[in-house]
Amino acid sequence: MGSPVKVGIVGCGTISGAYFKGCDPYDIIEIKSCADLDINRAKERGEEYGVQACSVEELLADPEIQIVVNLTIPKAHAEVNLAGIAEGKSVHCEKPLAVNRADGKRTLEAAAEKGVLVGCAPDTFLGGGVQTCRKLIDDGWIGDPVAATAFMAGHGHESWHPAPDFYYEIGGGPMFDMGPYYLTALVNLLGPVKRVTGSTRMTFPERTITNKTPRYGEKIPVDIPTHLTGIMDFANGAVATLIMSFDMWAHNLPRIEIYGSEGSLSVPDPNTFRGPVKVRRAGDDEWREIPLTHSDSVSRGIGVADMAYALVHGRKHRVNGDLAYHVLDLMASFEDASNNNAHVQIESTCERPAMLPMGLLPGTLDE
């Protein structure tokens, strides 16, 4: 292999540390620089991880950087993605791809015109847990998929996050914040969705910050639905039930389960790269845990490395823009269905990402 693909990180908040660490094992990529609207924060990250800090404009103009990793807040994703694409760079951003379909489409269209790639978190479906589930489904362990359930429920981020405001703005909420993990995992396992319906509500018009910070007791407005229930019809015939909520204090719901004609599959937390994976086939008396077929030692950054492999070897990357846009389309459609009292036919589609090869060496993605 020749020189590594140079990467620049825009946005040096909390999640950036996971990307600096997660990209490090891959020789195919090298983080050259980092940038933030707060240059002091960029300098702190740069010193911590041994990369140069610069302004956003300088990073985007750097001809050596081929991939921009966009870790800004959701409402800035499209703006930064489009700026990177305009400079001829591939972009990989934190979820969601954009806060609305129009910006998502603009991003994909601009990338196609420039001949660059678009990627978007989450890349957690490339971890050993969900990859093992994918292999079990593809190998017929539970027969033909019939149905699925997916649940993410809690009581919001104001009790622990130092600045929870954006979780209650457009582009936040349980669906746009956590939905990408669950929907991306389901599309990876079952394929694209053709129709959805749903019901949504905003339970509390404002939230009170209760974490121990100087903002303790401050009220923040809520601009988005905080409890969403949806039904998805997959192109392969499976039907799924989904609940995403910031309004539930406690529950005993699973994360994701897939129900097939010959058995059931318990999928691990899609916000992690790990297991456990459990199966209960027809006739079994109890669930049994299945050893992982793929590594669970990977972390955030594997999607960036996969994009770099795609650039170098001319193949399609797994954490791609078509998948991210399909997930964005689904997330927007649940609220549309609720607002319009209707089913929504999903116009977008995507391919199931290729499963990772088994037995990969650490820091590699191809055999």
KAZI-V149386 format. One record per pair of residues at least 12 apart in sequence whose C-alpha atoms are under 7 Angstrom apart, sorted by the first residue. I is the first residue (numbers start at 1). GAP is how many residues later the second one is. D is the distance in Angstrom with one decimal. If there is no record, write none. Layout:
# KAZI-V149386
I_GAP_D + I_GAP_D
This chain:
# KAZI-V149386
4_23_6.5 + 4_24_4.6 + 4_25_4.9 + 4_26_5.9 + 5_23_6.0 + 5_24_4.7 + 5_25_6.1 + 5_61_6.4 + 5_303_6.3 + 6_23_6.0 + 6_24_5.0 + 6_25_5.9 + 6_26_6.0 + 6_58_6.4 + 6_59_4.8 + 6_60_5.6 + 6_61_6.6 + 7_22_6.7 + 7_23_5.8 + 7_24_4.6 + 7_25_5.7 + 7_58_5.4 + 7_59_6.1 + 7_60_4.9 + 7_61_5.9 + 8_23_5.8 + 8_24_5.8 + 8_25_5.0 + 8_26_5.5 + 8_51_6.6 + 8_57_6.2 + 8_59_6.4 + 8_60_5.0 + 8_61_6.1 + 9_24_6.5 + 9_25_4.6 + 9_26_6.3 + 9_59_5.9 + 9_60_4.7 + 9_61_6.2 + 10_24_5.8 + 10_25_4.8 + 10_26_5.8 + 10_46_6.6 + 10_59_6.1 + 10_60_5.1 + 10_61_5.8 + 10_62_6.7 + 11_24_6.1 + 11_25_4.8 + 11_59_6.5 + 11_60_4.7 + 11_61_4.9 + 12_23_6.8 + 12_24_5.8 + 12_29_6.4 + 12_30_5.8 + 12_33_6.6 + 16_55_6.8 + 18_282_6.1 + 19_281_5.5 + 19_282_5.2 + 22_277_5.2 + 22_278_5.1 + 22_279_4.6 + 22_280_6.8 + 23_278_4.6 + 23_279_6.7 + 23_282_6.9 + 25_338_5.0 + 26_279_6.6 + 26_337_4.5 + 26_338_6.5 + 27_336_6.9 + 28_277_6.8 + 28_280_6.7 + 29_276_6.4 + 29_279_6.7 + 31_20_7.0 + 32_19_5.7 + 32_20_6.6 + 33_18_5.2 + 33_19_4.7 + 33_20_5.6 + 34_12_6.5 + 34_18_6.4 + 34_19_5.0 + 34_20_6.4 + 35_18_5.8 + 35_19_5.2 + 35_20_5.3 + 35_21_5.2 + 35_24_6.8 + 36_19_6.5 + 36_20_6.2 + 39_16_6.7 + 60_24_5.8 + 60_27_6.6 + 61_26_6.6 + 66_23_5.1 + 66_24_6.1 + 67_22_5.6 + 67_23_4.8 + 67_24_5.5 + 68_16_6.6 + 68_21_6.7 + 68_22_6.3 + 68_23_4.8 + 68_24_6.2 + 69_22_5.9 + 69_23_4.8 + 69_24_5.5 + 70_22_6.1 + 70_23_4.3 + 70_24_6.2 + 71_22_6.0 + 71_23_5.4 + 74_22_6.5 + 74_24_6.6 + 74_25_6.5 + 74_97_5.8 + 75_23_7.0 + 75_24_6.1 + 75_96_6.3 + 77_16_6.9 + 77_20_6.7 + 77_21_5.8 + 78_20_5.5 + 78_25_6.0 + 78_29_6.7 + 81_26_6.9 + 82_25_6.0 + 85_25_6.8 + 85_26_6.0 + 88_26_6.3 + 88_28_6.7 + 89_27_6.2 + 90_26_4.9 + 90_27_4.6 + 90_28_5.9 + 91_26_6.4 + 91_27_5.1 + 91_28_6.2 + 92_26_5.8 + 92_27_4.3 + 92_28_5.1 + 92_212_6.6 + 93_26_6.4 + 93_27_4.7 + 93_28_6.3 + 94_26_5.7 + 94_27_4.9 + 95_25_6.0 + 95_26_4.9 + 95_27_6.4 + 95_85_6.8 + 96_80_6.4 + 96_84_6.9 + 96_232_6.8 + 97_23_6.0 + 97_227_6.1 + 97_228_6.7 + 97_231_6.9 + 99_71_6.8 + 99_72_4.7 + 101_227_6.8 + 101_228_6.3 + 104_221_6.3 + 108_213_6.7 + 118_202_5.9 + 118_203_4.9 + 119_200_5.5 + 119_201_4.4 + 119_202_5.0 + 120_199_6.2 + 120_200_6.4 + 120_201_6.5 + 120_204_6.0 + 122_58_6.7 + 122_59_6.0 + 123_177_6.6 + 123_179_6.7 + 123_180_5.3 + 123_196_6.2 + 124_146_6.4 + 124_147_6.2 + 124_148_5.9 + 124_149_5.2 + 125_60_5.7 + 125_145_6.7 + 125_148_7.0 + 127_146_4.0 + 127_147_6.2 + 127_168_6.5 + 127_169_5.3 + 127_171_6.2 + 128_145_5.9 + 128_146_5.6 + 128_147_6.9 + 128_164_6.0 + 128_165_6.7 + 128_166_4.4 + 128_167_4.6 + 128_168_4.3 + 129_139_6.2 + 129_144_5.9 + 129_145_4.6 + 129_146_4.4 + 129_147_6.6 + 129_148_6.3 + 129_163_6.5 + 129_167_6.8 + 130_137_6.8 + 131_163_6.4 + 131_224_6.8 + 132_160_5.6 + 132_161_5.3 + 132_162_6.2 + 133_134_6.6 + 133_144_6.9 + 134_55_5.4 + 142_118_4.9 + 142_119_6.3 + 142_120_4.6 + 142_121_4.3 + 142_122_5.9 + 142_139_6.5 + 143_117_5.3 + 143_118_4.9 + 143_119_4.7 + 143_120_6.8 + 144_116_5.2 + 144_117_5.3 + 145_93_5.9 + 145_113_6.9 + 145_114_6.0 + 145_115_4.1 + 145_116_6.5 + 146_92_4.6 + 146_93_6.6 + 146_113_5.7 + 146_114_5.0 + 146_115_6.4 + 147_91_4.9 + 147_92_4.7 + 147_93_5.3 + 147_111_6.1 + 147_112_5.1 + 147_113_6.9 + 148_91_6.4 + 148_92_4.4 + 148_93_6.4 + 148_109_5.5 + 148_110_4.4 + 148_111_5.8 + 149_91_5.4 + 149_92_4.8 + 149_93_5.9 + 149_107_5.5 + 149_108_5.4 + 149_109_6.7 + 150_32_6.9 + 150_91_6.3 + 150_92_4.8 + 150_93_6.5 + 150_105_5.6 + 150_106_4.4 + 150_107_6.7 + 151_91_5.9 + 151_92_4.9 + 151_93_6.1 + 151_102_6.6 + 151_103_6.5 + 151_104_5.2 + 151_105_6.5 + 152_91_6.3 + 152_92_5.0 + 152_93_6.3 + 152_103_6.6 + 153_91_5.8 + 153_92_4.6 + 153_93_6.0 + 153_95_6.0 + 154_91_6.2 + 154_92_5.0 + 154_93_6.3 + 154_94_5.1 + 154_95_5.9 + 154_96_6.8 + 155_91_4.3 + 155_92_4.9 + 155_93_5.2 + 155_94_5.5 + 156_90_4.6 + 158_50_6.7 + 158_51_4.8 + 158_52_6.1 + 158_53_6.7 + 159_50_6.1 + 159_51_4.8 + 159_52_4.7 + 160_51_5.0 + 161_50_7.0 + 162_51_6.7 + 165_55_6.5 + 168_54_4.9 + 168_55_5.8 + 168_56_6.1 + 169_53_6.5 + 169_54_5.2 + 169_55_6.2 + 170_53_6.5 + 170_54_6.2 + 173_51_6.3 + 173_52_6.7 + 173_53_5.8 + 174_52_6.1 + 174_70_5.5 + 174_71_5.5 + 174_72_5.9 + 175_69_5.9 + 175_156_6.4 + 176_155_6.8 + 179_65_7.0 + 180_147_6.5 + 181_89_5.5 + 181_90_5.8 + 182_88_6.0 + 183_144_6.3 + 184_143_6.5 + 185_85_6.5 + 187_165_6.7 + 188_164_5.2 + 188_165_6.2 + 191_43_6.9 + 191_160_6.9 + 191_161_5.4 + 192_42_6.0 + 192_43_6.0 + 192_157_5.8 + 192_158_6.1 + 193_39_6.6 + 193_40_5.8 + 193_41_4.1 + 193_42_5.5 + 193_153_6.9 + 194_39_5.8 + 194_40_5.5 + 194_41_5.5 + 194_151_6.1 + 194_152_5.1 + 195_37_5.9 + 195_38_5.2 + 195_148_6.8 + 195_149_5.6 + 195_150_4.5 + 195_151_5.3 + 196_34_6.9 + 196_35_5.5 + 196_36_4.5 + 196_37_6.2 + 196_137_6.9 + 196_138_6.6 + 196_147_5.7 + 196_148_5.4 + 196_149_6.7 + 197_33_5.7 + 197_34_5.4 + 197_35_6.9 + 197_137_5.8 + 197_140_5.1 + 197_145_6.5 + 197_146_4.6 + 197_147_6.1 + 198_31_5.4 + 198_32_4.0 + 198_33_6.1 + 198_136_5.0 + 198_137_6.8 + 198_139_5.5 + 198_140_5.2 + 199_29_5.9 + 199_30_5.4 + 199_31_6.5 + 199_139_4.6 + 200_25_6.0 + 200_27_5.6 + 200_28_4.4 + 200_29_6.4 + 200_135_6.4 + 200_138_6.1 + 201_24_5.1 + 201_25_6.3 + 201_26_5.5 + 201_27_6.7 + 202_22_6.7 + 202_23_4.4 + 202_24_5.1 + 202_25_6.5 + 203_23_6.7 + 203_44_6.9 + 205_16_6.2 + 205_17_5.2 + 206_13_6.4 + 206_14_5.5 + 206_15_4.4 + 206_16_5.1 + 207_12_5.6 + 207_13_5.3 + 207_14_6.5 + 208_12_6.4 + 226_19_5.6 + 226_20_5.3 + 226_21_6.4 + 227_17_5.9 + 227_18_4.2 + 227_19_6.2 + 227_20_6.3 + 228_15_5.7 + 228_16_5.2 + 228_17_6.2 + 229_13_5.7 + 229_14_4.5 + 229_15_6.6 + 230_12_5.0 + 230_13_6.5 + 230_104_6.2 + 255_12_7.0 + 255_13_6.6 + 255_14_5.8 + 256_12_6.9 + 262_19_6.0 + 262_20_5.5 + 263_17_5.7 + 263_18_3.9 + 263_19_5.1 + 264_15_5.8 + 264_16_5.3 + 264_17_6.1 + 265_13_5.9 + 265_14_4.7 + 265_15_6.6 + 266_12_5.0 + 266_13_6.2 + 273_23_5.5 + 273_25_6.8 + 273_26_6.6 + 274_22_5.0 + 276_13_6.7 + 277_12_5.7 + 277_13_5.6 + 278_12_5.7 + 293_65_6.8 + 294_64_5.9 + 294_65_7.0 + 303_16_5.7 + 306_12_6.9 + 306_59_6.7 + 318_35_4.9 + 318_36_6.3 + 322_28_5.6 + 323_27_5.6 + 326_22_5.6 + 326_23_5.8 + 326_24_6.6 + 329_19_7.0
